[in-house]
Amino acid sequence: GDSVTQMEGPVTLSEEAFLTINCTYTATGYPSLFWYVQYPGEGLQLLLKATKADDKGSNKGFEATYRKETTSFHLEKGSVQVSDSAVYFCALLPKAAGNKLTFGGGTRVLVKP
Amino acid sequence: GAVVSQHPSWVICKSGTSVKIECRSLDFQATTMFWYRQFPKQSLMLMATSNEGSKATYEQGVEKDKFLINHASLTLSTLTVTSAHPEDSSFYICSAIPGLNTEAFFGQGTRLTVV
């Protein structure tokens, strides 16, 4: 079945540091890929998405590129802020009917001033 | 983006009572809504898929008689935790999609504590 694997956290870094969260997936066909962010005590917010190979999703300084050859969708940000402290989830949505998202385990990021 | 509102944000109830959680899509019609459960520091676990006007489809291991789902309209789905027990304490999150193969929009979650 479909699966998403992302690096375990917590990831602790200083303000203005470079952030990378690795995400790889296993799926039949070519799913859409997403990064969601969850702030403490809240639901999930869509951060960015990509629907086909080589697409780059970007938002709020975060970027991720859909790499079909490596089945990856790594999240990056060049200079993090304290407000980026949250849990980040990588997810895939298969093209087949069902619309069920498959989530990775989540990566907690803590940015210290 | 589209807004999904979940209510209440938190609730405390006594063991043995039932609790209803609402999930509303405020500015779009949701053909499908999903209910998730999230344990501390873990990922989301899909509980059930809810389609308007039909019975919910539950994931394996989820008790349908304990977690009653009703999707009476295209903008409202409810999850009722019946005869709640302390082990039902968790963070419950709903999501809604406006159509096939579209992105999901999430509610803000409901923290349920059963005492």
Chai-1 contact restraints between the chains, C-beta under 6 A:
chainA,res_idxA,chainB,res_idxB,connection_type,confidence,min_distance_angstrom,max_distance_angstrom,comment,restraint_id
A,E42,B,Q108,contact,1.0,0.0,6.0,A-B,restraint_1
A,G43,B,I93,contact,1.0,0.0,6.0,A-B,restraint_2
A,G43,B,F106,contact,1.0,0.0,6.0,A-B,restraint_3
A,G43,B,G107,contact,1.0,0.0,6.0,A-B,restraint_4
A,G43,B,Q108,contact,1.0,0.0,6.0,A-B,restraint_5
A,G43,B,G109,contact,1.0,0.0,6.0,A-B,restraint_6
A,L44,B,F106,contact,1.0,0.0,6.0,A-B,restraint_7
A,N99,B,T32,contact,1.0,0.0,6.0,A-B,restraint_8
A,N99,B,I97,contact,1.0,0.0,6.0,A-B,restraint_9
A,L101,B,A104,contact,1.0,0.0,6.0,A-B,restraint_10
A,F103,B,S43,contact,1.0,0.0,6.0,A-B,restraint_11
A,F103,B,L44,contact,1.0,0.0,6.0,A-B,restraint_12
A,G105,B,S43,contact,1.0,0.0,6.0,A-B,restraint_13
A,G106,B,S43,contact,1.0,0.0,6.0,A-B,restraint_14
